[in-house]
Amino acid sequence: MAGPVEYRNVLQKGSHIHGFRLNWDHNNSIIHKGQLPLAIPLEPEPSYDEVLAFVGKAFRNSNIEWALPPPWVGMLF
């Protein structure tokens, strides 16, 4: 794994991301087994709009702002 040792196998309580490149193990291919042991916390806690912008950029979706927030979004943040 290429990610920081201090985040390996740590249960993250807030918003976090399991980066593909950070979890890739060329020798073991744990990603193919559904195991992502490294998560990097997102600090400060992002808003719904910030998460939406991040996902839009990550998936190269230029019109993701059209996605309406679900009615329960206020309970997440």
N, CA, C and O of each residue as an XYZ file, in Angstrom:
308
protein
N       0.828     -1.182      0.000
C       0.000      0.000      0.000
C       0.872      1.244      0.000
O       1.958      1.274      0.578
N       0.365      2.257     -0.660
C       1.145      3.475     -0.795
C       0.755      4.547      0.204
O       1.467      5.542      0.341
N      -0.357      4.371      0.908
C      -0.866      5.417      1.791
C      -0.143      5.501      3.116
O       0.668      4.637      3.448
N      -0.439      6.550      3.875
C       0.203      6.769      5.177
C      -0.069      5.629      6.161
O      -1.207      5.177      6.292
N       0.947      5.180      6.834
C       0.852      4.073      7.786
C      -0.151      4.388      8.899
O      -0.870      3.497      9.351
N      -0.205      5.648      9.345
C      -1.073      5.994     10.481
C      -2.561      5.849     10.183
O      -3.370      5.882     11.110
N      -2.943      5.690      8.921
C      -4.348      5.520      8.566
C      -4.704      4.082      8.206
O      -5.863      3.803      7.900
N      -3.765      3.181      8.232
C      -4.034      1.793      7.857
C      -4.828      1.074      8.940
O      -4.481      1.114     10.120
N      -5.904      0.414      8.510
C      -6.763     -0.374      9.401
C      -7.313      0.427     10.579
O      -7.517     -0.120     11.663
N      -7.550      1.709     10.371
C      -8.139      2.578     11.390
C      -9.595      2.835     11.002
O      -9.864      3.249      9.875
N     -10.526      2.600     11.904
C     -11.927      2.853     11.652
C     -12.177      4.355     11.696
O     -12.042      4.985     12.745
N     -12.538      4.918     10.561
C     -12.814      6.349     10.477
C     -14.267      6.602     10.859
O     -15.161      5.894     10.394
N     -14.511      7.591     11.691
C     -15.865      7.868     12.164
C     -16.573      8.926     11.334
O     -17.802      8.915     11.251
N     -15.846      9.821     10.730
C     -16.449     10.880      9.928
C     -16.333     10.569      8.452
O     -16.079      9.429      8.062
N     -16.520     11.585      7.639
C     -16.381     11.410      6.193
C     -14.940     11.071      5.853
O     -14.005     11.641      6.415
N     -14.775     10.146      4.936
C     -13.447      9.695      4.547
C     -13.489      9.128      3.139
O     -14.562      8.919      2.573
N     -12.320      8.883      2.583
C     -12.224      8.339      1.240
C     -11.245      7.169      1.244
O     -10.181      7.221      1.861
N     -11.641      6.114      0.536
C     -10.784      4.951      0.336
C     -10.192      5.081     -1.065
O     -10.739      4.538     -2.025
N      -9.095      5.787     -1.181
C      -8.489      6.022     -2.488
C      -7.955      4.738     -3.117
O      -7.286      3.945     -2.455
N      -8.254      4.543     -4.397
C      -7.817      3.344     -5.106
C      -6.302      3.207     -5.069
O      -5.776      2.156     -4.704
N      -5.612      4.263     -5.444
C      -4.139      4.186     -5.496
C      -3.526      4.000     -4.104
O      -2.473      3.377     -3.966
N      -4.178      4.537     -3.087
C      -3.655      4.391     -1.728
C      -3.817      2.969     -1.208
O      -3.048      2.533     -0.351
N      -4.808      2.243     -1.716
C      -5.086      0.892     -1.247
C      -4.530     -0.197     -2.150
O      -4.603     -1.379     -1.814
N      -3.983      0.184     -3.278
C      -3.501     -0.810     -4.225
C      -2.253     -1.522     -3.701
O      -1.281     -0.884     -3.295
N      -2.301     -2.827     -3.719
C      -1.179     -3.662     -3.322
C      -0.830     -4.523     -4.533
O      -1.560     -5.457     -4.865
N       0.269     -4.214     -5.180
C       0.631     -4.909     -6.413
C       0.904     -6.393     -6.203
O       0.762     -7.180     -7.139
N       1.285     -6.782     -5.020
C       1.602     -8.185     -4.766
C       0.377     -9.014     -4.390
O       0.305    -10.198     -4.716
N      -0.574     -8.403     -3.715
C      -1.688     -9.158     -3.150
C      -3.031     -8.853     -3.809
O      -3.949     -9.671     -3.747
N      -3.153     -7.696     -4.435
C      -4.395     -7.268     -5.083
C      -5.600     -7.363     -4.147
O      -6.627     -7.932     -4.517
N      -5.481     -6.813     -2.939
C      -6.557     -6.888     -1.960
C      -7.818     -6.171     -2.416
O      -8.913     -6.485     -1.950
N      -7.674     -5.219     -3.318
C      -8.855     -4.508     -3.819
C      -9.804     -5.478     -4.502
O     -11.022     -5.335     -4.390
N      -9.270     -6.452     -5.200
C     -10.117     -7.436     -5.881
C     -10.864     -8.314     -4.892
O     -11.843     -8.962     -5.259
N     -10.422     -8.343     -3.656
C     -11.074     -9.144     -2.623
C     -12.078     -8.297     -1.827
O     -12.692     -8.796     -0.884
N     -12.247     -7.026     -2.197
C     -13.186     -6.158     -1.505
C     -12.677     -5.578     -0.205
O     -13.470     -5.114      0.614
N     -11.379     -5.593      0.002
C     -10.800     -5.064      1.231
C     -10.086     -3.752      0.940
O      -9.177     -3.697      0.112
N     -10.503     -2.712      1.620
C      -9.866     -1.401      1.475
C      -9.436     -0.927      2.862
O     -10.175     -0.198      3.524
N      -8.248     -1.336      3.306
C      -7.825     -1.083      4.678
C      -7.383      0.346      4.974
O      -7.140      0.680      6.134
N      -7.274      1.184      3.971
C      -6.773      2.527      4.213
C      -7.812      3.566      3.821
O      -8.272      3.597      2.680
N      -8.175      4.407      4.764
C      -9.115      5.502      4.516
C      -8.514      6.790      5.063
O      -7.991      6.823      6.176
N      -8.597      7.836      4.272
C      -8.077      9.145      4.673
C      -9.268     10.009      5.090
O     -10.213     10.163      4.317
N      -9.238     10.579      6.309
C     -10.356     11.416      6.746
C     -10.443     12.702      5.930
O      -9.429     13.250      5.498
N     -11.665     13.170      5.728
C     -11.891     14.449      5.059
C     -12.157     15.486      6.140
O     -13.188     15.450      6.813
N     -11.226     16.399      6.297
C     -11.335     17.418      7.344
C     -11.095     18.793      6.736
O     -10.145     18.978      5.976
N     -11.937     19.744      7.059
C     -13.118     19.640      7.909
C     -14.213     18.838      7.213
O     -14.146     18.592      6.009
N     -15.210     18.439      7.977
C     -16.330     17.663      7.450
C     -16.957     18.433      6.281
O     -17.369     19.580      6.454
N     -17.032     17.821      5.102
C     -17.550     18.542      3.930
C     -19.067     18.683      3.959
O     -19.775     17.889      4.578
N     -19.542     19.714      3.273
C     -20.987     19.900      3.110
C     -21.462     18.994      1.970
O     -20.649     18.413      1.252
N     -22.761     18.880      1.814
C     -23.315     18.080      0.721
C     -22.824     18.605     -0.626
O     -22.437     17.823     -1.494
N     -22.838     19.936     -0.805
C     -22.390     20.525     -2.065
C     -20.912     20.238     -2.332
O     -20.521     20.011     -3.477
N     -20.092     20.247     -1.281
C     -18.665     19.939     -1.445
C     -18.461     18.472     -1.837
O     -17.620     18.166     -2.681
N     -19.230     17.568     -1.225
C     -19.149     16.150     -1.591
C     -19.581     15.961     -3.036
O     -18.939     15.227     -3.788
N     -20.666     16.620     -3.425
C     -21.164     16.522     -4.792
C     -20.116     17.017     -5.792
O     -19.904     16.386     -6.827
N     -19.467     18.131     -5.493
C     -18.425     18.670     -6.373
C     -17.246     17.697     -6.467
O     -16.693     17.498     -7.548
N     -16.861     17.090     -5.341
C     -15.767     16.123     -5.331
C     -16.098     14.915     -6.201
O     -15.275     14.479     -7.006
N     -17.306     14.377     -6.037
C     -17.727     13.211     -6.824
C     -17.798     13.575     -8.304
O     -17.389     12.789     -9.158
N     -18.315     14.762     -8.611
C     -18.381     15.203    -10.003
C     -17.008     15.274    -10.642
O     -16.830     14.870    -11.791
N     -16.040     15.785     -9.901
C     -14.671     15.881    -10.421
C     -14.043     14.492    -10.554
O     -13.407     14.188    -11.563
N     -14.224     13.650     -9.532
C     -13.623     12.315     -9.546
C     -14.155     11.454    -10.683
O     -13.412     10.672    -11.276
N     -15.454     11.599    -10.989
C     -16.066     10.791    -12.038
C     -16.227     11.560    -13.348
O     -16.871     11.086    -14.284
N     -15.637     12.746    -13.398
C     -15.665     13.585    -14.601
C     -17.091     13.812    -15.101
O     -17.379     13.680    -16.291
N     -17.965     14.153    -14.172
C     -19.356     14.434    -14.472
C     -19.538     15.948    -14.434
O     -19.540     16.546    -13.358
N     -19.691     16.566    -15.597
C     -19.717     18.021    -15.674
C     -21.045     18.637    -15.239
O     -21.109     19.847    -15.022
N     -22.105     17.842    -15.105
C     -23.384     18.418    -14.702
C     -23.933     17.775    -13.430
O     -25.147     17.647    -13.272
N     -23.055     17.375    -12.537
C     -23.481     16.698    -11.311
C     -24.288     17.615    -10.390
O     -25.014     17.128     -9.522
N     -24.173     18.919    -10.564
C     -24.940     19.833     -9.719
C     -26.447     19.678     -9.931
O     -27.240     20.210     -9.155
N     -26.837     18.963    -10.963
C     -28.262     18.698    -11.193
C     -28.800     17.656    -10.213
O     -30.014     17.532    -10.058
N     -27.933     16.920     -9.559
C     -28.379     15.899     -8.604
C     -29.007     16.595     -7.399
O     -28.375     17.419     -6.739
N     -30.240     16.253     -7.132
C     -30.941     16.858     -5.997
C     -30.571     16.138     -4.711
O     -30.410     14.918     -4.711
N     -30.434     16.870     -3.623
C     -30.117     16.219     -2.357
C     -31.310     15.364     -1.892
O     -32.461     15.765     -2.067
N     -31.045     14.218     -1.317
C     -32.133     13.399     -0.784
C     -32.750     14.102      0.423
O     -32.107     14.955      1.035
N     -33.995     13.755      0.772
C     -34.647     14.446      1.888
C     -33.950     14.252      3.236
O     -34.158     15.048      4.152
N     -33.134     13.219      3.374
C     -32.470     12.962      4.650
C     -31.067     13.523      4.725
O     -30.359     13.239      5.692
N     -30.630     14.306      3.750
C     -29.256     14.806      3.715
C     -28.910     15.637      4.950
O     -27.757     15.636      5.381
N     -29.854     16.324      5.511
C     -29.574     17.137      6.695
C     -29.148     16.333      7.909
O     -28.486     16.852      8.808
N     -29.533     15.055      7.930
C     -29.164     14.205      9.055
C     -27.730     13.703      8.957
O     -27.187     13.201      9.942
N     -27.111     13.826      7.797
C     -25.761     13.320      7.612
C     -24.704     14.296      8.097
O     -23.637     13.871      8.540
N     -24.969     15.573      8.026
C     -23.937     16.559      8.311
C     -24.257     17.365      9.529
O     -23.484     18.244      9.908
